[in-house]
Amino acid sequence: MDILLDTAILSRLQFALTAMFHILWPVLTVGLSLFLVLLEILWLKTRDPDYYRHARFWSKLLLLNFSVGVVSGIPLEFEFGTNWAPFSIAAGEFFGNILGFEGAMAFMLEAGFLGIMLFGWQRVPAGIHLFATTMVAFGASLSAFWIMAANGWMQTPAGVHFEDGIIVVDSYAAAIFNPAMPTSVLHMWLACLETSLFVIGGISAWYLMNERYSSFFLKSFRMAVLAAVIITPLQILIGDASGRVVAEQQPAKLAAIEGHWQTNPPGEGAAWALLAWPDTKNQRNLWAVEIPNVLSLITTHSLTGRVAGLRDFPGRDQPPVLLPFYAFRLMVLAGVSLAMLMMWSVWRWRRGALQVHRISDERALLRAWVVAIPVAYLTVEMGWLTREVGRQPWIIYGMMRTEAAASALPAGAVAATLLGYFLIYVLLLIVFMVFAARLIQRGPDLEIALPAAASNTGVGTARVAGSSASQRE
Amino acid sequence: MDALQLFLGNIWFFLIGLMLVLYVVLDGFDLGVGILSLFGGDEDHRSIMMASLGSVWDANETWLVVLGGALFGAFPLVYGIALHALYLPVMLMIFGLIFRGVAFEFHAQARYKLPWGVAFGAGSLIAATCQGVILGAVIGGVPVQNNRFTGGLWDWLQPFPLLVAVGVVFGYALLGATFLIIKVTGELQQRSYRRARISAWAMLGAAAAVTIWTPVLHEHIASKWFSLPGFFFILPLPLAALLAFLMLMRSLHKGHERAPFAYSLIVFLCSFAGLAFSLYPYLLPPAVTIADAASSPKTLVFMLTGIGMLLPVMLIYNSYQYFVFRGKVSRYENHEEDLPEQPV
C-alpha cells in the first residue's frame, strides 16, 4: 500500500474527504436561508400563519444542518496550515487574506444573527427578526462568493507573481476577479439554490405522497417547482459558460474531463466521447463511444474548432483522466435529469394536477422529487470532483505543484487523522440522518404560537389553532 | 523590510492579539461551561448549561475562524509553520470542537441524551487542553530553518506546554463558572460559586508555576523580563492580576452575580498583556519575528480595510445578540417545542 506511505497523497485524501463532507451542509444553508427570508416576507405581507409555520418548520432543519456545517468547516481552514504549510506560506498573502475576508465579512455575520433568527422570534420585533434572517442569508451567500473567488484563483491565478518563493499580489482586483471567478461563483451559488429547492420540494413531496398536511406542503412544493423553472435551466447555461472558461484557461483539464488525447487536425472536428476507458500509459482511450464533431461544437461553438488533446501536454502536467471524465458525465446527467423533472412537474401543473385533492395521485412525480434530493447532492459532489481533480497536478494552476505544497509530516500522522475524520464524519452523517428523519416524521407544529411582537394583537402570545387552510393529519 | 511594512505588521500583531483575546474569553467561557458539565450534575443541569450558550457559542467560536484567516493573510509564514509544527494538538482541538459543536443540537434532539452530554463536555475539555498545549508550545519555541518547521511530530509533548494547558483548562472553567453565575439560578448557581472558587485557586497555582518557570526555561523571555526598562513594564501586570484575583474571591464570597465574571476577565487580560509583551516582537520564538513574517504593505492595508474596519461592526452586532438573550436562562430556552406542557 504505497499511498499509506505518501504524505502528499494522504493529505490530498484528507482534504478531499473533509471538503466533500463539508460541502454537503453549506449548500443547504445558503438556499434554505434565502427561502426563509422569502417565507418571512410573505408572512409579514399576507399575515397567513402558514408562512410563519413554514418558516419555523424549515428553520429546524436549517439548525440541524448548520450545526454539522459549522463544525465541518473549521478543519478546512486549518488544514491549509497543517497539511499544506508550503502552500500557505507561499500563497497566504492572497489566499489567507481572502479566507480572512470570508470569516470577518460573511461567516461572522451569519453567526452573529443566527441566534436571533432561530431563537429570537419572541424576543425582537418583526422587522428586526426579518433583518436578522436577511443577514444570515446574506452572510451565507457572501461566504460562498469569497470561497469561490479564492478557489477560482487557484484554478486561474491572476494579479500575482512569484518573488523569492512567495506569491506577491500585484493587483487585488485582478486576483479576486480572476478569469474563473464569475462563472465559479454563479455556478456554485446556483448549485446551492438548486440543491435547496430539491430538498424543500422533495421533503414536501414526501408529505404530499403520504397525504399529510397536504395543503400546507403543497405551498412549498409549488414554490420549489417555480424556483426550479428558473434555476435548473439557468444552471445548465452557467455550467456551459464555466466549461468554456476551463477550455480557455485550463486546456489540459478540459482534455482530461473529455478524455480527449489527440488534438483534432485543422478542418476536422473533435469527436465527443460519451463513454470511454482512458489508458493513461499509452495516452489513448482503450475504447470509446464517440459522437463526431460534438467536442468542437460544445467547446468552441464551431464544428471544426481546435480542441487541444492531452498528448500536447507533457505527462507530468496531465491531470488524472478517469475520475474527472466520469464525475463530469455524472454531474451533467444528474443536472439534466433535474431539469427534466422540472419540465415534467410544470406539465402536470398545467394539467391541474398540483391541487390538494389531486396531488396525491401523482405518485410517480412525487417519488421522483424525493429521489431528486440525493441526486442534487450527487451533482454538487461530482462537480467538485471534476473541478479539483481536473486541476491536478497543480495546487495553483500553472504556478505551484500539489506535491510541492504538502507539509513534510510523517505519513502515519496524516493516516491517523484521516481515519479519525472518516470515523467522525460517518457518525455525524448517520446521526444527522436519524434526527432529520425524525424531524420530518414529526412534521410541522401547526399550533405553534405566533410571535407576540409580530402579531396584530400586540398583547401576549397569540395562539392560533390550525387554520382552515391547513388540515392536520 | 521597510518601516511601513513593520508599522503595519505591528498593527496586525495588535489586531490579531485582540482577536485572540476575544476568542479566548468568549469561547473560553463556552468551553469552560462544557468542562464543568462533566462534573456531577444530572441531565437537567446539563441542559440548562447548554441552553445558556445556545444562542452565542457559534458566534464565539467564529472568532477562531476570523483569527485563523487574519493570521493566514497577515503572517502566512507563522500560519504555515505553527500549524505544521502543532499538527496533532491542532487536529485534536478540531476533533474536540466538532464534538462540542454538534452536541448542542444533537443533545436537544436525542432521546438518549447522555452520549451527547458527554460529547459536549469531553469535546470542550479536549479543545481547551489542546489550546493550552498550543500556547505553551509556541512560548517554548519552534525550530525553524529556511522557512520550514524542522522539529518533530511530538515536540509539543513536554512538561511546560502541559502545565500551560492545566492553567488554560482551569482558567476556562473559571470563566465558565462565573458566566453561569450570571445566567442561572438556584442550586446550579450555588454550585457554580463553589466551582469558580476551586477553578480560581487551581488557575492561580498553574499561572504562578508558569510565570516562574517561563524565564527559567526560556532565555529570550528572561532577558526581556529582567532587563530595564522591560522590568517596569511587566511588573504591574502580575500585581494587577493578583489584585483582580483577590477582588474575584471577595465577590464570590459576597455572592455577587456579575462582578466575578468581570474580575475573571481582568485576570485573563493581564495574563494576555504579559504574554504579548513577552513574545513581542517574536511571533514564533526563537526564529520568526513580525518583520520576518509580515505580508506586503499592500496586503496588510487591504486587510485593514476588509477585516480591521469590520472589527467594530462585528463587535456591535455580537453585543446586540448578547443583549437580546440577556437575563437568566431556562432549560427550554431554545427549544420551545419541547416545553413539557405542549403535546409532543
Interface residues (C-beta under 8 A of the other chain):
Chain A: L63 L64 F66 S67 V68 V70 V71 S72 G73 I74 P75 E77 F78 F80 G81 T82 A85 P86 F87 S88 I89 A90 A91 G92 E93 F94 F95 G96 N97 I98 L99 G100 F101 E102 G103 A104 M105 F107 M108 L109 A111 G112 F113 L114 G115 I116 L118 F119 G120 R123 V124 M135 G165 I166 V168 V169 Y172 S407 A408 L409 P410 A413 T417 G420 I424 L428 V431 F435 R438 L439 D445 I448 A449
Chain B: G54 S55 V56 D58 A59 E61 T62 W63 L64 V65 V66 G68 G69 A70 L71 F72 G73 A74 F75 P76 L77 Y79 G80 I81 A82 L83 H84 L86 Y87 L88 V90 M91 I94 F95 L97 I98 F99 G101 V102 F104 E105 F106 Q109 A110 N147 R148 F149 L153 S295 S296 K298 T299 F302 M303 G306 I307 L310 L311 M314 Y317 N318 Y320 Q321 V324 F325 E333 N334 E336 E337
